[in-house]
């Protein structure tokens, strides 16, 4: 279910829907249940209930999305249109905020900035997360937003990538007639343009099977080549672009085939 589905199904949830009415209507799907309305005679169990919230990509309409996320964080057990009686109850843990079975909130990317066709970096999903957290602190009198962030630079993402690469390598070896179980990957090269996500994640990840992770930073993205690189943001190698990164990795691995 998307914010567009909710907005088209319940236009009053956001007062500025007319600005993008046609766009939302062209993509929206019918709601499985109506949004709860008090004093309507509707039983709570008959209303729309959200079990979890996932921010998969950079939102296009921050105002609408922040509104709906906040509504659900304040709701009773995830029923959109309700308000939990536990909110701001100082006798409860966290003053009752997010203590009434509200849907957990997940973000798939922590990047504050990312590179586009524009010559300066643009706000990414990390900026949207900061906006949601800022609104939540203001609304709740300073309480921190409880959420789960995955993606780079968090280790779960690198562990998953390593598992996918190992499976792919095993399938390639089997296709070539190597039927014995292959050992662990010797090296993985993480090529990225963002020191705070790509490079920090690769530097901080510790493989459970002993695979060596090497971070390679390119100059063609978020990093402009002028900012200092220190600590966990300092890559193993800095190159001009992805092609040079691949060339360097192949050279380091002793590649003797055709040159790139």
C-alpha positions in Angstrom: 0.0 0.0 0.0 1.4 3.4 -0.9 0.6 7.0 0.3 -1.2 7.6 -3.0 -3.6 4.7 -2.3 -4.4 6.3 1.1 -4.8 9.8 -0.2 -7.1 8.8 -3.0 -9.1 6.6 -0.7 -9.3 9.3 2.0 -8.7 12.7 0.4 -9.2 14.6 3.7 -6.1 13.0 5.2 -4.0 15.7 3.5 -5.4 19.1 2.6 -3.2 19.8 -0.5 -4.1 16.7 -2.6 -5.5 18.9 -5.4 -1.9 19.8 -6.3 -1.1 16.3 -7.5 -4.6 14.8 -7.8 -4.2 13.5 -11.3 -0.8 12.0 -10.6 -1.9 10.2 -7.5 -5.2 9.0 -9.1 -3.3 7.4 -12.0 -1.3 5.1 -9.7 -3.5 4.5 -6.7 -5.2 1.2 -5.9 -8.3 0.7 -3.8 -7.9 0.4 -0.1 -8.7 -3.0 1.4 -10.6 -1.3 4.2 -11.7 2.3 4.9 -9.8 4.7 7.1 -11.2 4.9 10.6 -13.5 7.8 11.4 -14.7 8.4 14.9 -18.4 8.8 15.6 -19.2 6.9 12.4 -20.4 3.7 14.1 -17.4 1.9 12.5 -15.8 -0.8 14.6 -12.1 -0.5 14.9 -11.5 -4.0 13.4 -13.4 -2.9 10.3 -10.9 -0.1 9.6 -7.6 0.0 7.7 -4.7 -1.3 9.8 -1.0 -0.9 8.9 1.4 -3.5 10.3 4.7 -2.0 9.2 6.0 1.0 7.3 8.8 0.7 4.8 10.6 3.6 3.1 12.0 1.9 0.1 13.1 4.9 -1.9 13.5 8.6 -1.7 9.9 10.0 -1.3 8.6 12.4 -3.9 6.2 14.2 -1.6 7.8 14.7 1.8 4.9 16.5 3.3 2.3 13.8 2.6 4.6 11.0 3.6 5.7 12.7 6.9 2.1 13.3 7.7 1.0 9.7 7.1 4.0 8.2 8.9 3.4 10.5 11.9 -0.3 9.6 11.9 0.6 5.9 12.2 3.2 6.5 14.8 0.6 8.2 16.9 -2.1 5.7 16.2 -3.7 2.9 18.2 -2.1 -0.3 17.1 -1.7 0.9 13.5 -5.3 1.8 12.8 -5.0 4.9 10.6 -7.3 7.6 11.8 -6.9 6.7 15.5 -4.9 8.4 18.3 -3.4 6.3 21.1 -4.5 7.1 24.6 -0.9 6.1 25.7 0.7 9.0 23.9 2.4 11.5 26.3 1.7 9.4 29.4 4.7 10.0 31.6 3.9 6.9 33.7 4.8 4.7 30.7 8.2 3.9 29.1 9.2 6.6 26.6 6.2 8.7 27.9 3.9 6.3 26.0 5.2 7.3 22.6 5.3 4.3 20.2 4.2 2.1 23.1 0.8 1.0 21.7 1.6 -1.5 19.0 2.2 1.2 16.4 3.7 -0.2 13.1 7.5 -0.3 13.1 9.2 2.1 10.7 12.0 0.9 8.4 14.3 3.0 6.2 16.2 1.2 3.4 18.9 3.8 2.9 20.8 6.2 5.2 22.5 8.4 2.5 22.1 12.1 3.4 23.3 13.0 -0.1 23.6 11.3 -3.5 24.8 12.2 -7.0 22.5 13.0 -9.9 22.8 14.7 -13.2 23.1 18.0 -11.4 26.6 19.3 -10.6 26.0 19.4 -6.8 24.8 16.5 -4.6 21.1 16.2 -3.9 19.2 15.2 -0.7 18.7 11.4 -0.3 16.6 9.2 1.9 18.8 10.1 4.9 17.6 13.7 4.6 14.0 12.5 4.6 14.7 10.4 7.7 16.2 13.4 9.4 13.1 15.4 8.5 10.8 12.7 10.0 12.9 12.5 13.1 13.0 16.3 13.5 9.2 16.6 13.2 8.8 13.7 15.7 11.1 15.4 18.3 9.2 18.6 17.9 5.8 16.9 18.2 6.8 14.8 21.2 8.8 17.3 23.2 12.2 16.0 22.4 11.7 12.2 22.2 13.8 10.2 19.7 12.1 8.5 16.8 12.2 4.7 17.2 13.1 3.2 13.7 15.2 0.6 12.0 17.7 1.7 9.3 19.2 -0.9 6.9 21.2 -0.4 3.7 24.7 1.1 3.6 26.7 1.4 5.8 25.0 -1.2 8.0 26.5 -4.7 8.2 23.4 -6.5 7.3 23.6 -5.1 3.7 27.2 -6.1 3.3 26.6 -9.6 4.7 23.8 -10.1 2.3 25.9 -8.8 -0.6 28.7 -11.2 0.3 26.2 -14.1 0.4 24.9 -13.3 -3.0 28.4 -13.0 -4.5 29.4 -16.3 -2.9 26.3 -18.0 -4.4 27.0 -16.5 -7.8 30.6 -17.6 -7.7 29.6 -21.1 -6.7 27.2 -21.3 -9.7 29.8 -20.1 -12.1 32.3 -22.7 -10.9 29.7 -25.4 -11.2 28.9 -24.3 -14.8 32.5 -24.6 -15.6 32.6 -28.2 -14.3 34.0 -27.6 -10.8 31.7 -29.7 -8.7 33.7 -29.6 -5.5 32.6 -27.1 -2.9 34.4 -23.8 -3.4 36.1 -22.1 -0.5 35.2 -18.6 0.7 35.5 -15.6 -1.4 39.1 -14.2 -1.1 38.3 -10.6 -1.8 35.3 -8.3 -2.4 35.8 -4.8 -3.9 33.3 -2.2 -2.8 33.3 0.6 -5.4 31.3 3.7 -4.3 31.1 7.4 -4.5 29.9 8.2 -1.0 32.5 8.0 1.9 29.9 8.1 4.6 28.0 5.1 3.3 29.8 3.0 0.7 33.3 3.4 2.1 32.4 3.4 5.8 30.3 0.3 5.4 33.0 -1.7 3.6 35.7 -0.5 6.1 33.6 -1.5 9.1 32.3 -4.8 7.8 33.9 -7.9 9.2 33.2 -11.1 7.2 32.2 -14.2 9.1 34.1 -16.4 6.6 37.3 -14.4 6.3 36.6 -12.6 3.1 38.7 -9.4 2.6 36.7 -6.3 1.8 38.5 -3.5 0.1 36.8 -0.1 -0.4 37.4 1.9 -3.6 36.3 5.5 -3.8 35.5 7.1 -7.2 35.7 10.8 -7.9 32.6 10.9 -10.1 29.8 11.1 -7.5 29.1 12.6 -4.0 32.8 13.0 -3.1 34.3 16.0 -4.8 37.9 15.2 -4.2 38.4 18.2 -1.9 36.9 16.9 1.4 39.3 15.3 3.8 39.0 11.5 4.2 39.8 10.2 7.7 39.1 7.3 9.9 36.3 5.0 8.8 35.7 7.1 5.7 39.2 6.7 4.3 39.2 4.1 1.4 41.8 1.6 0.6 42.1 3.1 -2.9 40.9 6.3 -4.6 40.4 6.2 -8.4 38.9 8.4 -11.1 35.9 6.3 -12.1 34.4 2.8 -12.1 36.5 1.6 -15.0 39.7 2.6 -13.3 38.4 0.8 -10.1 37.8 -2.4 -12.0 41.2 -2.1 -13.7 42.9 -1.7 -10.3 41.1 -4.6 -8.7 42.0 -6.9 -11.7 45.6 -5.9 -11.5 45.6 -6.5 -7.7 44.2 -10.0 -8.3 46.8 -10.9 -10.9 44.5 -10.7 -14.0 46.4 -11.7 -17.1 43.5 -11.5 -19.6 42.7 -8.7 -22.1 43.2 -5.2 -20.7 40.2 -2.9 -20.1 
